[in-house]
Amino acid sequence: RLFEREPQGPVPGICNKCVRKGRSTDQNNLYWLTLSRICDATGLYPKPYLLHEELLLATGNYRMQVSLSGEVRKVPNSTSFNKMPHDEFCKYFDAAERVLAEHGIDVAEVMQGEPA
C-alpha cells in the first residue's frame, strides 16, 4: 500500500490517499517511477509501459475486444486521470503490488534501490 505509507522524508505534493480525493501528477509520476525502477532492477521488461500493460492484464483491469479477423483478445483498460479515479487507482496499485510480490518482486525494496 505504497500510497498510504508515511514518507521517510518530505515528499512535496504526495498526499495520503485518505485525504486526497483526486489523483495527482505526483501520484502518477510515482507509479511510473516505480515501474521504471522495477524494469531496471529485474530486466523482465525493457520498457515500463510493457510492465504496465502486463500488470493491468494480471490484475483483471482489461476489456474483451473482437479484432477484425474475429479473434477475441484482452485489451488493458486505461489508467488515465479521467478513466481511473484516485481510489480505483490505489486499489489497482495494491493489486499490482500483490502480483509483483507473487513473482518475487518487493516494490519497497526496489524503490529503496535494493535488488529485486
N, C-alpha and C positions, 0 to 999 in steps of 0.2 A: 504494500500500500504506500508506494513512494510519495504520493501527494499528501498523505496525512502525517508523514514523519516530520518531527521537528528538525529544522536545518541545523547543521553543526556550526554554522556561522551565518552572518547576514546574507540573505538571498533576496535582493531587491525585486519586488514585483511578483514573487511567487506567494500565493495566499493559501491558507489551509482550505481544503475543499468544503469544509463545513461552513465556512464564512462566505466564500466566493460562490456566486450563483452562475456566472457566465464564464466561459473559457477565456483564458488569457493567452497572449502570444508567448509569454514566458513559459506557461504550461506546455504549449505546443512545441516550443524550442527545446524544452527539457526532454520531451518524448523523443524527438528526432536526435538529440544528442545521445540519449540512451541507446537508441538503435544503432547509431554510428559507432559508439564505443563497443557494443556487442559485436558488430561486424569486424571491427579492428581486433578485438581480443580473441575471437573464435575462428575467424576466417571462413565461417559457414556460408556467408552471403557476401558477394563482392560490393553490394550497394545497400544502404539502409532501406530504400523503398521496396526491395525484394523481400527483405525480412518483414517489413510492414505488411505486405500483401500476404505472406505466409501466416503471420500471426492473426490477421483478420480471418483467414480461412480456418485456422486451427481453433479459434475461439467462437466459431459459428456466426461471425459477422459477414455474411455473404447473402447473395440472392441467386436464384437459379435463372439462367438465361438460355434461350434456344438460339443457336447460330443459324446462319442462312442454309447450312447443309443439314440442319435438323438435329445437330449434336446438342445435348443438354449439358451445360457446364456451370460450375460455381464461379461467380464474379464477386470479388471483395466489395463490401459496402464502403462508402466514403466516410472519412473521419473529419471532413471539413467542418468549420465552425457552424455553418448553417444546417448541416446534416446530423451532427452528433453533439448534443449539448454537454455541458460540463459533467453532470452526474453520470450520464451514459458513458462518456469518455473515461471517467475514473473507473467505472465498472469494467470497461473494456481493458484498460491498462492492468487492472488487478488480474483479470483472466489471462492476459498476455504474460504477465509475470509468472503465473502458475504453469503455463505451457512451457515457458523458458526453463523454469525450475525442474519440470519433468524431464527436460533434456540436459540437465546438469549445469544450467547457466544461472548463477546467482547475480541478479541485477545489482544488488547493493555492492557486492564485491567488484563487479565490473565498473561501476560508477566511482569506486574508490581507487581505481587504477590497478587492482589486483587481477591476476589471471582468472579467466572464466573457469 
